[in-house]
Amino acid sequence: MRGAPWRPRDKTPQHMSLLYDLSANAVRRLYDARIDTPPVLDAGIYFPDAVRFAKAWQAIRDEALAVAARMQTIPRFHEVMPAQTPISAHDGKDWRVYILKVYGTDIDNHLAACPTLAQLIANTPDVLSATLSFLAPRKHIPRHRGPFRGVLRYQLGLSVPVDAQGRPAAVLSLDDQEHRIGNGEHLLWDDTYPHEVWNHSDRMRAALLLDVRRRHMPADMRLLSDALIASVGLVARWRGID
């Protein structure tokens, strides 16, 4: 793996966390009023390239596990985004994230460490952000909502432990419905619905998380989404993406 994992240069001050919460609520209300879709969406309609990532899941898994061999060098989620400390750090168990792309900006040394995944990302313009997500054993991510319905979350299981019944032991509760995304399985979902995650096993869970541009929006919502996506990208670059 080339170079050290990326971390932002600054730590977001407390007033920025409050601003994030207030702006997230305002944006969420606007999108909720204009876009009415269910928590889980048809990837064939909203993200047709999903199948390409799913077909390559074993190669992506191998790259993720190679990254995980240096787990202690990978930042925890709240070290990358301090505003999310209550979600990431509440139970003392790690949620580590290896970020390859942040709202249009590539992290070159991370992409170089994952060539199969890097090629897929480069050939998929709808992918705005890409992260390898590692949940420690018994980790719980408490119930929360994302801020922005203009972007959808694609999740691909890479190395998912199973329980005594042979089911994936990592559970996503999305709008109070349980989803278990096993190895090579994927789900396209709207993270503005309330959701939480458990790893009910004694092994790490690895998954690929993509933020993808939402298709089929009204023209004014599409323009607003483009502006918001661009502004998030600017903030990410300001915080220190090399």
C-alpha positions, 0 to 999 in steps of 0.5 A: 500500500503506497503512502499513509492513509489520508486524514484531514488536516484540521479538526472541525470546530464545535460551531461547525458541527452545529452548522452541519446539523442545522443545514442538514435538517434544512436540506433534508426537509426540502428534499423530503418535500420534493422527492418521495421514494422508498428506502431501498431503490432499484439499482437497475433504474437508479444505479445501473453500474451497480452490477459491474461492482458486484461482479468484481466483488472478489477482486475488490475484497482481496484489495480491501483485505490487503488494506486491512492488514494495516488496520491501525493506520486507517483512520476512524470515521470520527477522525475524518469527520469529527461532527460524527463523533457521537455516531462513530465513537460512542461505544469505544469500538472502531469504525475505520474508513479507507477513503478513495474518493471524496465528492469528485476528488481522488485520493491517488495513493489509496486508489493506487493500492486498489487498482481493480476498484480504482478502474471501476470508479474511474469508469463510473461518473455517477460515483461521487465518493468511495470508501472501504468500511471496516466495522470492528467486532460487536460494533454498533453504529447508532440510529441516525439519518443522512442529510441529503436525498440527492445522493444515494448509498450503494453498499457491497458486502466484501468480507461479512461474517456469518452467525450460527444460522449461516446468515450475515452477522452484520445487520443494517436496520433501515427505516425499521426493516432489517437487511443483511448484505452478505459477501458479493451482495449489494443494496442501493438505499437512501440514507436519509431514512433512519438507519443503524448498523450492528456487527453481531460477530467476533470478526471484522466486517468489510464493505464497499460504500459508494455515494452515487448521484441520484437519477430521475430528479426534478430539474430544480432539484438536480441543479440544487444537488449539483451545487451542493455536491460541488460545495461539499467537494470544495470543503473536502479539498480545503480540509486537506485532500492531497 
